[in-house]
């Protein structure tokens, strides 16, 4: 999402260099609107190079703490643009892959069958809860999807080694740009609210995206078929909620259903994939 905001920043400050510091510097490689991209904790001589001798503007505030975002009434890029009085950002993110990257990773991920790509689980490494009800696609959805498509598709599952795996799938853990090429190669995609659905939007690859705690109106794209959860079947316990209703890591006491089977309509998901 930040890539579209970068474009708006350069529209407002066309004569300035745009220096990005983030958790994922590889996202900005080859981006024509970004002059340099640094990782948090790996910005050696940053002050001397960019602050001590130059006129500078720091755009370092957190859009997640803005009223517009907390009310969940507008897309995050809209909140972000308003925060810095920028031209309205396009909701569509951008990824700039090279021909060499495409050629190399296309050979690596080549498949005789068309690829059905899954991203079912997200979150940080070594998290206590391997499954977050607020974010991840439930097992009772994933298994029927695999069963439905396994004969006609090569089912590739984007996952880390510490995340849930599934039978009849090929697990893939690779660098961000390699996974972008994989997304571009895939014929169908079932994704959750995480990086793959953003990358798919950037690459113009319509996908089926499942949402639970977050909303596609805030974090998603009209390009995708956005699957919303069923109505809650029980009142969640929100004693730990502060600025957001649900903890995206899946706090157990906040679960607003009797069981995972109540979250999604599986037939709707399979029909959308078809």
Backbone bond lengths (Angstrom), bond angles and torsions (degrees), N, CA, C in turn:
res aa  C-N    CA-C-N  psi(-1)  N-CA   C-N-CA  omega(-1)  CA-C   N-CA-C  phi
1 X - - - 1.454 - - 1.524 111.47 -
2 X 1.306 116.52 -34.69 1.463 120.56 -178.13 1.520 111.91 -63.59
3 X 1.343 117.70 -23.98 1.466 118.64 -178.97 1.523 111.45 -64.46
4 X 1.324 117.96 -35.68 1.464 119.33 178.19 1.529 110.78 -71.65
5 X 1.330 116.41 -31.16 1.465 120.08 176.90 1.530 109.97 -70.39
6 X 1.340 116.30 -36.46 1.470 119.88 176.35 1.524 110.56 -58.23
7 X 1.305 116.52 -41.63 1.466 121.04 179.20 1.522 110.31 -61.25
8 X 1.328 117.07 -41.27 1.464 121.03 178.80 1.529 111.52 -67.13
9 X 1.321 116.55 -37.13 1.470 120.47 178.00 1.530 109.94 -61.62
10 X 1.323 116.94 -44.16 1.471 120.23 -179.80 1.530 111.33 -68.28
11 X 1.325 117.32 -29.23 1.459 119.31 175.29 1.524 111.10 -66.26
12 X 1.331 115.91 -36.55 1.470 119.62 -179.60 1.523 111.51 -80.49
13 X 1.334 116.86 -34.15 1.467 121.07 -178.22 1.533 109.78 -123.70
14 X 1.334 118.06 67.42 1.475 120.43 -172.25 1.524 113.95 -66.17
15 X 1.326 117.98 -23.62 1.465 120.11 -177.93 1.530 112.00 -91.00
16 X 1.306 117.73 -4.12 1.462 121.43 -177.13 1.524 111.28 -94.65
17 X 1.328 115.21 151.69 1.457 120.14 168.99 1.526 108.44 -81.53
18 X 1.313 116.30 139.53 1.461 120.77 178.41 1.528 108.95 -105.13
19 X 1.314 115.99 116.33 1.458 122.79 -179.16 1.527 107.46 -109.81
20 X 1.330 117.11 121.93 1.464 121.72 -177.01 1.526 109.57 -109.53
21 X 1.331 115.82 131.46 1.460 121.80 172.48 1.523 106.69 -117.89
22 X 1.325 117.19 123.56 1.462 119.89 -172.69 1.522 110.52 -153.46
23 X 1.326 115.04 176.70 1.458 120.14 175.56 1.514 113.05 -80.60
24 X 1.336 116.99 -12.27 1.468 121.20 -174.61 1.528 110.16 -137.13
25 X 1.333 118.46 71.74 1.466 120.89 -176.00 1.519 113.81 -62.29
26 X 1.347 117.99 -24.68 1.463 120.42 -178.70 1.531 112.55 -67.45
27 X 1.331 117.08 -18.28 1.466 120.89 177.18 1.525 110.72 -61.27
28 X 1.318 117.21 -31.42 1.461 121.76 -170.51 1.528 113.47 -98.00
29 X 1.326 118.16 3.36 1.455 120.18 179.81 1.528 110.31 -60.87
30 X 1.336 116.31 134.99 1.469 124.11 178.76 1.521 113.34 68.00
31 X 1.316 117.36 7.98 1.460 120.22 178.74 1.539 108.63 -74.21
32 X 1.336 118.54 120.17 1.471 120.04 -175.29 1.525 113.98 -67.90
33 X 1.321 117.54 -13.45 1.463 120.84 -179.33 1.522 112.65 -94.85
34 X 1.327 117.35 -7.15 1.469 122.01 -176.84 1.522 109.31 -115.42
35 X 1.338 115.70 123.53 1.464 119.79 -177.82 1.519 113.01 -85.35
36 X 1.333 116.70 -37.69 1.464 120.29 176.52 1.526 108.38 -145.70
37 X 1.341 115.35 146.83 1.459 120.59 -179.69 1.522 109.23 -130.91
38 X 1.325 116.36 123.31 1.455 122.51 -178.69 1.523 110.73 -118.92
39 X 1.327 116.12 152.97 1.454 121.98 172.96 1.521 109.88 -91.15
40 X 1.315 116.65 147.46 1.460 120.01 172.41 1.527 109.12 -53.52
41 X 1.316 116.31 134.08 1.458 120.35 177.67 1.515 114.19 79.59
42 X 1.334 117.91 2.86 1.471 120.65 -179.08 1.523 110.24 -136.05
43 X 1.324 114.91 45.36 1.468 120.76 -178.30 1.524 109.48 -116.65
44 X 1.332 115.91 64.57 1.465 121.33 -178.05 1.529 110.67 -60.44
45 X 1.326 115.78 135.69 1.466 124.04 177.39 1.537 112.44 61.14
46 X 1.316 117.08 22.42 1.459 120.30 -176.22 1.532 111.15 -59.86
47 X 1.328 116.20 -45.80 1.465 118.94 -177.64 1.529 110.70 -62.50
48 X 1.331 116.70 -47.53 1.460 119.97 -178.82 1.531 111.86 -62.63
49 X 1.314 116.31 -39.11 1.462 120.05 -175.18 1.520 113.65 -77.52
50 X 1.338 118.02 -34.98 1.458 119.47 -169.76 1.530 115.51 -120.25
51 X 1.318 118.24 -18.26 1.472 119.38 -176.59 1.521 113.32 -113.75
52 X 1.315 117.53 -40.48 1.458 120.08 -171.38 1.525 112.81 -67.33
53 X 1.324 118.13 -37.43 1.463 120.92 -172.35 1.524 113.42 -110.95
54 X 1.302 118.85 0.10 1.462 121.09 -170.95 1.519 111.43 -122.24
55 X 1.329 115.31 153.66 1.462 119.02 162.31 1.520 106.88 -71.14
56 X 1.323 117.90 136.76 1.457 118.52 -176.79 1.519 111.29 -146.10
57 X 1.308 114.47 157.46 1.457 123.84 172.78 1.521 106.32 -126.37
58 X 1.321 117.30 129.12 1.460 121.11 178.36 1.527 108.72 -103.77
59 X 1.329 116.04 121.33 1.457 122.32 175.93 1.530 106.34 -110.89
60 X 1.317 115.58 81.81 1.455 119.99 -170.38 1.512 115.65 -122.98
61 X 1.331 116.88 17.39 1.466 119.17 -179.06 1.531 111.13 -82.45
62 X 1.315 116.34 162.77 1.467 122.07 -172.15 1.531 110.74 -100.85
63 X 1.341 118.34 111.93 1.473 119.35 -179.68 1.521 113.26 -65.10
64 X 1.345 117.70 -21.40 1.463 120.67 -179.91 1.528 111.83 -69.39
65 X 1.328 117.36 -13.54 1.460 120.54 179.43 1.522 112.56 -104.80
66 X 1.335 117.07 6.87 1.453 121.00 178.68 1.528 111.00 -82.68
67 X 1.335 115.76 146.57 1.458 121.04 -178.31 1.524 111.94 -57.67
68 X 1.326 116.77 -42.54 1.455 120.35 -179.25 1.510 112.90 -58.15
69 X 1.341 116.20 -36.89 1.458 119.31 178.60 1.527 111.03 -76.68
70 X 1.304 117.36 -42.87 1.460 119.93 -177.10 1.529 111.97 -64.66
71 X 1.315 117.32 -25.75 1.466 120.22 175.95 1.523 111.57 -79.98
72 X 1.342 117.10 -10.19 1.468 122.51 175.54 1.529 112.00 57.67
73 X 1.333 116.68 37.79 1.455 120.84 -177.70 1.520 113.24 -109.87
74 X 1.320 117.93 -1.34 1.448 120.56 -178.66 1.527 109.96 -148.99
75 X 1.313 115.91 159.82 1.459 121.29 179.01 1.519 109.65 -65.47
76 X 1.319 116.84 147.14 1.464 120.70 -177.48 1.522 111.89 -58.87
77 X 1.337 118.24 -36.52 1.468 119.29 179.08 1.523 111.57 -65.13
78 X 1.332 116.90 -30.69 1.465 120.38 175.91 1.523 110.33 -67.00
79 X 1.333 116.36 -46.48 1.465 121.02 177.00 1.524 110.46 -58.00
80 X 1.331 116.01 -46.46 1.458 122.72 -177.32 1.541 110.52 -60.76
81 X 1.332 116.42 -43.06 1.465 120.89 -179.18 1.526 110.84 -66.98
82 X 1.318 116.81 -43.74 1.467 120.44 178.77 1.530 110.67 -61.82
83 X 1.308 116.72 -37.40 1.460 121.77 -176.06 1.531 111.50 -59.12
84 X 1.332 116.28 -35.33 1.465 120.65 -177.60 1.526 112.08 -111.17
85 X 1.338 117.47 14.69 1.469 122.33 -179.65 1.524 111.15 52.14
86 X 1.326 115.29 48.60 1.455 121.92 -178.84 1.520 110.49 -96.47
87 X 1.343 117.67 161.17 1.462 119.09 167.94 1.527 109.13 -56.94
88 X 1.312 117.07 146.37 1.465 120.33 -177.46 1.525 110.26 -54.84
89 X 1.329 115.78 125.61 1.462 120.64 -178.74 1.521 110.18 -78.19
90 X 1.322 115.77 141.27 1.458 120.57 171.08 1.526 107.55 -65.84
91 X 1.320 117.71 134.71 1.468 120.34 -179.46 1.520 112.35 -66.66
92 X 1.324 116.94 -18.35 1.461 120.74 -176.38 1.529 110.79 -82.67
93 X 1.328 117.86 123.33 1.472 120.26 177.15 1.527 110.78 -75.77
94 X 1.329 116.05 174.06 1.457 120.65 -178.50 1.526 110.68 -135.28
95 X 1.320 116.01 137.48 1.460 123.47 173.36 1.523 107.02 -127.78
96 X 1.327 117.10 134.21 1.459 121.12 -177.51 1.530 109.31 -116.03
97 X 1.327 115.13 95.89 1.452 121.76 179.00 1.527 109.60 -91.11
98 X 1.325 116.96 149.33 1.461 120.76 177.72 1.528 109.80 -92.75
99 X 1.311 116.06 160.08 1.464 120.34 176.61 1.521 110.93 -61.15
100 X 1.335 116.48 -35.99 1.460 120.75 179.69 1.527 110.57 -64.84
101 X 1.333 117.55 -42.92 1.460 120.97 176.81 1.523 110.62 -60.65
102 X 1.320 115.47 -46.18 1.465 119.19 -179.53 1.526 110.96 -61.27
103 X 1.313 117.24 -43.31 1.460 120.35 -178.53 1.522 111.47 -64.72
104 X 1.319 116.94 -46.24 1.469 121.08 -176.32 1.523 111.19 -65.41
105 X 1.329 117.09 -49.84 1.461 119.56 -175.23 1.531 112.20 -77.70
106 X 1.325 118.18 -24.56 1.456 119.87 173.41 1.525 109.66 -63.14
107 X 1.313 116.71 -42.59 1.472 120.26 176.60 1.528 111.01 -63.66
108 X 1.319 116.46 -37.89 1.461 121.14 -178.14 1.522 111.69 -67.18
109 X 1.332 117.17 -38.10 1.463 121.26 -174.33 1.531 112.94 -101.66
110 X 1.313 117.33 13.14 1.468 120.56 -177.29 1.533 110.69 -56.21
111 X 1.334 115.77 141.68 1.467 120.94 -177.04 1.521 109.56 -144.59
112 X 1.345 116.65 143.29 1.458 120.82 177.38 1.527 111.48 -72.17
113 X 1.321 116.46 -33.17 1.457 120.97 177.05 1.532 109.64 -96.15
114 X 1.328 117.44 157.32 1.466 118.93 170.84 1.527 109.47 -62.36
115 X 1.317 116.41 150.62 1.461 121.95 -174.57 1.531 110.75 -95.78
116 X 1.320 115.42 127.84 1.465 122.43 166.36 1.514 106.34 -103.36
117 X 1.313 116.17 117.03 1.459 121.58 -173.55 1.525 110.66 -101.55
118 X 1.324 115.65 133.29 1.463 122.04 177.16 1.518 110.43 -117.00
119 X 1.320 116.87 137.09 1.461 121.61 157.81 1.517 105.77 -128.44
120 X 1.321 115.63 110.33 1.466 120.88 -170.49 1.516 114.01 -106.37
121 X 1.328 117.16 -23.47 1.462 120.62 -173.80 1.525 110.39 -137.22
122 X 1.315 115.56 145.86 1.461 120.08 -179.98 1.514 111.05 -130.52
123 X 1.331 114.99 -158.77 1.459 120.16 177.36 1.509 113.57 95.14
124 X 1.319 114.39 176.94 1.460 121.88 -175.30 1.523 111.95 -77.93
125 X 1.318 115.70 160.69 1.454 120.48 177.02 1.524 110.80 -65.06
126 X 1.325 114.85 146.82 1.464 122.77 175.05 1.531 112.99 56.86
127 X 1.327 117.39 31.58 1.460 120.10 176.19 1.532 109.89 -71.84
128 X 1.319 115.20 150.68 1.466 119.90 -175.75 1.522 111.20 -63.54
129 X 1.339 117.13 -44.31 1.465 121.36 -179.25 1.525 108.93 -93.67
130 X 1.335 116.97 114.18 1.458 120.38 179.53 1.523 111.89 -73.47
131 X 1.310 116.56 -21.41 1.463 121.13 177.66 1.524 108.71 -125.78
132 X 1.323 116.60 124.54 1.452 121.98 175.57 1.519 109.24 -104.68
133 X 1.316 117.23 115.77 1.462 120.30 179.45 1.529 110.73 -61.51
134 X 1.347 117.85 -26.73 1.464 122.29 -174.90 1.524 112.95 -78.26
135 X 1.345 117.09 -14.62 1.464 119.83 -170.60 1.528 112.85 -134.94
136 X 1.313 117.51 -41.30 1.465 121.74 -168.24 1.527 112.15 -84.96
137 X 1.334 115.88 157.43 1.463 121.24 177.44 1.527 108.47 -81.56
138 X 1.319 119.03 125.26 1.471 121.00 -175.67 1.530 112.48 -63.78
139 X 1.317 114.90 152.80 1.463 121.53 178.94 1.530 110.84 -58.00
140 X 1.326 117.44 -38.21 1.464 120.55 -177.21 1.527 112.66 -67.91
141 X 1.338 117.75 -11.10 1.467 122.08 172.20 1.521 110.32 -94.18
142 X 1.327 116.31 -44.31 1.463 120.83 -174.04 1.524 111.79 -64.06
143 X 1.318 117.37 -45.63 1.470 120.26 -176.35 1.535 112.85 -61.62
144 X 1.340 120.80 -45.56 1.469 119.53 176.43 1.536 113.23 -63.40
145 X 1.334 116.89 -33.79 1.468 120.02 176.90 1.524 110.18 -63.78
146 X 1.318 116.67 -46.03 1.457 120.84 178.13 1.522 110.37 -59.78
147 X 1.303 117.09 -46.26 1.458 121.53 -178.93 1.535 110.93 -61.47
148 X 1.312 116.74 -38.65 1.458 121.58 -177.50 1.534 112.41 -68.71
149 X 1.327 117.04 -35.90 1.466 119.97 -169.67 1.529 114.75 -112.38
150 X 1.315 119.42 -4.71 1.465 121.07 -170.03 1.527 113.95 -65.18
151 X 1.326 118.43 -26.25 1.467 119.76 -178.52 1.527 112.46 -78.05
152 X 1.298 116.95 -28.90 1.465 120.75 -174.62 1.523 113.90 -105.26
153 X 1.328 116.59 -13.35 1.466 119.94 -176.24 1.526 110.85 -130.49
154 X 1.321 114.48 149.31 1.462 121.15 167.95 1.524 106.02 -84.98
155 X 1.315 117.09 109.25 1.461 121.18 -174.92 1.530 109.18 -89.51
156 X 1.311 115.32 114.80 1.463 122.42 -178.04 1.524 108.55 -108.67
157 X 1.313 115.96 130.35 1.465 122.06 -174.26 1.525 109.40 -113.63
158 X 1.328 116.97 112.17 1.459 121.09 174.11 1.526 108.27 -73.55
159 X 1.327 116.19 119.06 1.470 119.67 -178.76 1.516 110.07 -161.58
160 X 1.326 114.81 156.65 1.460 120.50 168.03 1.525 109.02 -88.64
161 X 1.332 116.00 167.01 1.463 119.51 179.60 1.517 112.34 -63.99
162 X 1.338 117.57 -26.60 1.459 120.51 -177.46 1.533 112.52 -89.95
163 X 1.345 117.40 8.99 1.456 120.04 -179.06 1.532 111.22 -107.64
164 X 1.318 115.06 165.81 1.460 122.25 -177.30 1.529 110.74 -60.84
165 X 1.337 116.71 135.08 1.454 122.40 176.26 1.514 111.55 -112.80
166 X 1.344 116.02 165.01 1.465 120.82 -177.39 1.521 110.83 -135.65
167 X 1.353 117.02 149.48 1.467 120.50 176.18 1.524 110.82 -69.18
168 X 1.333 115.78 159.15 1.467 122.67 176.84 1.517 112.78 61.20
169 X 1.334 116.24 26.96 1.465 121.21 175.28 1.524 109.00 -131.43
170 X 1.323 115.55 157.94 1.458 121.35 173.37 1.525 108.47 -104.99
171 X 1.334 118.32 111.45 1.461 119.48 179.40 1.530 111.15 -73.48
172 X 1.310 116.96 139.23 1.456 121.65 178.46 1.521 108.82 -132.31
173 X 1.316 114.77 125.84 1.460 121.74 172.83 1.518 106.91 -127.98
174 X 1.319 117.04 112.98 1.461 120.45 -174.86 1.527 108.76 -146.47
175 X 1.335 116.23 -179.28 1.463 118.85 -179.89 1.527 110.10 -73.44
176 X 1.303 115.05 163.47 1.459 121.66 -173.13 1.523 112.54 -55.59
177 X 1.307 117.70 -44.88 1.457 119.97 -174.25 1.527 111.44 -73.11
178 X 1.323 116.39 -32.28 1.467 119.30 174.03 1.523 110.25 -63.70
179 X 1.320 117.18 -42.45 1.460 120.98 179.84 1.527 111.46 -66.35
180 X 1.330 117.07 -30.42 1.471 119.54 175.40 1.525 110.59 -64.34
181 X 1.327 117.22 -40.95 1.463 120.10 176.58 1.531 110.18 -64.37
182 X 1.331 116.91 -40.23 1.463 120.97 177.33 1.523 110.70 -60.59
183 X 1.317 117.46 -43.03 1.463 121.74 176.98 1.528 110.30 -60.08
184 X 1.313 115.82 -42.51 1.462 120.82 -179.85 1.533 111.62 -64.71
185 X 1.337 117.17 -33.72 1.464 122.42 -179.06 1.523 112.90 -76.52
186 X 1.312 117.38 -24.91 1.466 121.08 -171.35 1.521 112.05 -70.19
187 X 1.333 115.11 150.75 1.466 121.70 179.14 1.523 112.31 -91.86
188 X 1.327 115.97 -36.61 1.459 122.04 177.46 1.516 108.07 -134.54
189 X 1.346 115.69 153.58 1.449 120.17 -177.91 1.531 109.87 -143.00
190 X 1.331 116.11 127.52 1.463 122.22 170.02 1.518 106.35 -115.30
191 X 1.320 116.04 115.29 1.462 120.71 -170.07 1.525 110.09 -129.99
192 X 1.349 114.55 158.28 1.453 119.45 172.20 1.528 107.97 -107.02
193 X 1.300 115.94 -175.85 1.463 122.59 -176.80 1.529 109.02 -75.42
194 X 1.336 115.80 81.76 1.458 120.03 -179.58 1.528 108.88 -155.93
195 X 1.331 116.78 -164.28 1.461 120.57 -169.95 1.520 113.50 -59.93
196 X 1.340 118.22 -36.13 1.468 120.39 -173.20 1.519 112.06 -63.73
197 X 1.336 117.65 -35.17 1.466 118.30 -179.67 1.525 110.68 -71.32
198 X 1.342 117.85 -30.63 1.465 120.78 175.18 1.529 110.29 -70.21
199 X 1.336 115.86 -45.01 1.465 120.02 179.77 1.520 110.75 -64.08
200 X 1.327 117.74 -39.51 1.461 121.19 178.12 1.530 110.78 -61.02
201 X 1.322 116.72 -40.57 1.470 120.01 176.93 1.521 110.88 -63.54
202 X 1.330 116.47 -41.67 1.461 120.20 179.22 1.521 111.67 -63.16
203 X 1.326 116.95 -30.71 1.462 122.48 -176.70 1.530 112.73 -97.31
204 X 1.337 116.60 9.18 1.468 122.07 179.46 1.532 112.39 57.60
205 X 1.330 115.47 43.74 1.463 121.32 179.36 1.536 108.72 -114.83
206 X 1.330 117.89 94.83 1.472 120.64 179.73 1.528 111.19 -56.76
207 X 1.314 115.80 134.92 1.461 121.39 -174.13 1.521 110.06 -135.76
208 X 1.322 115.10 163.20 1.469 121.05 171.54 1.527 106.32 -95.15
209 X 1.327 116.68 120.26 1.463 121.51 -173.93 1.525 109.26 -122.74
210 X 1.329 115.82 127.68 1.465 121.95 -179.29 1.525 110.42 -96.36
211 X 1.325 115.91 133.02 1.467 122.81 -178.16 1.522 109.75 -122.09
212 X 1.330 115.89 143.17 1.465 119.69 177.10 1.538 109.44 -130.16
213 X 1.321 118.16 -80.30 1.463 120.38 -177.86 1.526 112.02 -77.23
214 X 1.330 116.92 -38.85 1.462 120.80 179.08 1.517 111.64 -87.46
215 X 1.354 115.52 168.50 1.462 120.74 -176.10 1.525 110.37 -118.80
216 X 1.330 117.77 138.83 1.465 119.31 176.63 1.523 112.99 -64.59
217 X 1.337 117.66 -25.88 1.462 119.81 177.71 1.527 111.31 -64.72
218 X 1.320 116.70 -21.60 1.465 121.53 -178.17 1.530 111.51 -101.44
219 X 1.339 116.67 -40.56 1.462 120.91 -173.72 1.534 114.11 -119.35
220 X 1.326 118.01 0.47 1.455 119.72 -170.84 1.512 113.91 -113.50
221 X 1.359 114.91 -164.28 1.452 122.20 -173.47 1.522 109.53 -144.01
222 X 1.343 116.09 142.59 1.458 121.07 179.46 1.522 112.15 -67.31
223 X 1.326 117.05 -19.84 1.463 121.88 177.56 1.524 111.71 -57.75
224 X 1.332 116.45 -33.64 1.460 121.46 -174.73 1.527 112.04 -88.63
225 X 1.336 114.89 161.11 1.462 120.98 165.99 1.517 106.52 -89.71
226 X 1.305 116.25 105.34 1.462 121.83 -174.43 1.528 109.91 -93.04
227 X 1.339 115.32 117.03 1.461 121.84 -178.02 1.527 109.08 -94.31
228 X 1.327 115.82 117.50 1.458 120.92 -179.68 1.523 110.58 -91.18
229 X 1.325 117.66 153.63 1.465 120.13 -179.94 1.520 111.74 -74.82
230 X 1.323 115.57 161.12 1.458 120.53 172.57 1.528 110.28 -68.34
231 X 1.307 116.25 164.24 1.463 120.84 177.73 1.528 110.00 -60.31
232 X 1.324 115.39 147.28 1.462 120.30 178.50 1.526 109.74 -60.71
233 X 1.309 114.69 146.18 1.463 120.00 179.63 1.523 112.56 -110.10
234 X 1.305 116.99 -4.51 1.464 120.05 174.75 1.522 108.83 -150.41
235 X 1.304 116.86 158.72 1.460 122.26 -178.33 1.529 109.60 -78.66
236 X 1.322 118.89 124.08 1.465 120.28 179.57 1.530 111.59 -75.41
237 X 1.305 116.42 152.19 1.465 121.99 174.70 1.530 107.43 -90.25
238 X 1.334 116.07 115.75 1.459 120.83 -172.33 1.536 112.47 -112.60
239 X 1.320 117.49 29.64 1.464 120.21 -177.29 1.524 112.27 -62.00
240 X 1.359 118.36 -26.58 1.460 120.66 -177.81 1.535 112.65 -97.54
241 X 1.329 117.94 -0.67 1.466 120.56 -177.42 1.522 110.17 -73.44
242 X 1.334 115.25 135.62 1.469 119.81 -178.03 1.528 109.72 -116.49
243 X 1.339 118.49 -85.96 1.453 121.01 -179.87 1.526 112.81 -96.32
244 X 1.320 117.12 -13.32 1.453 121.25 176.58 1.522 109.12 -128.39
245 X 1.324 115.35 151.78 1.461 119.68 -173.53 1.520 111.71 -65.60
246 X 1.362 116.03 -46.52 1.457 120.15 -174.18 1.523 111.46 -120.20
247 X 1.311 115.56 145.42 1.459 122.71 171.61 1.524 107.36 -78.79
248 X 1.337 117.07 119.56 1.461 120.63 -174.58 1.529 112.27 -64.26
249 X 1.325 117.80 -18.30 1.464 120.14 178.53 1.528 112.09 -77.23
250 X 1.348 117.09 -7.52 1.457 120.44 173.44 1.511 114.68 90.92
251 X 1.320 116.95 50.01 1.468 120.95 176.49 1.534 109.80 -51.25
252 X 1.306 116.23 126.49 1.466 121.22 -171.34 1.527 113.00 -61.47
253 X 1.319 117.41 -38.83 1.463 119.09 -175.27 1.529 112.35 -75.61
254 X 1.331 117.22 -12.37 1.460 120.29 -179.25 1.532 113.08 -88.27
255 X 1.306 117.20 -5.17 1.461 121.75 -174.77 1.528 110.70 -58.21
256 X 1.349 118.78 119.15 1.469 120.82 -172.42 1.531 114.47 -97.36
257 X 1.324 117.17 22.49 1.463 122.04 177.77 1.525 109.01 -130.10
258 X 1.306 116.07 165.78 1.462 120.30 174.36 1.524 111.58 -76.66
259 X 1.352 116.47 -32.54 1.464 121.55 177.13 1.523 108.78 -161.53
260 X 1.353 116.27 169.01 1.459 121.07 -175.51 1.532 112.74 -64.17
261 X 1.328 117.70 -25.84 1.462 120.45 -177.99 1.528 112.45 -64.49
262 X 1.333 116.24 -18.29 1.463 119.82 -178.35 1.529 113.34 -86.02
263 X 1.328 117.90 -7.56 1.474 120.06 -171.84 1.520 112.26 -72.62
264 X 1.348 117.37 -50.65 1.459 120.84 -173.37 1.517 112.28 -124.09
265 X 1.325 114.33 157.22 1.458 122.39 169.30 1.530 106.94 -89.76
266 X 1.313 117.65 105.70 1.462 121.83 -174.78 1.526 111.14 -62.95
267 X 1.326 117.37 -39.68 1.461 120.30 179.94 1.525 111.58 -60.29
268 X 1.321 116.79 -36.82 1.474 120.79 178.89 1.529 109.99 -63.77
269 X 1.318 116.95 -40.40 1.464 121.28 -178.85 1.526 110.88 -66.97
270 X 1.320 117.05 -47.52 1.471 120.90 -179.75 1.518 110.26 -63.89
271 X 1.326 117.16 -42.13 1.465 121.06 178.49 1.528 110.53 -61.60
272 X 1.304 117.69 -41.64 1.465 121.45 179.23 1.517 111.70 -63.91
273 X 1.351 116.09 -40.14 1.457 119.70 177.80 1.526 111.01 -64.59
274 X 1.313 116.98 -38.64 1.468 120.00 179.36 1.525 111.39 -66.54
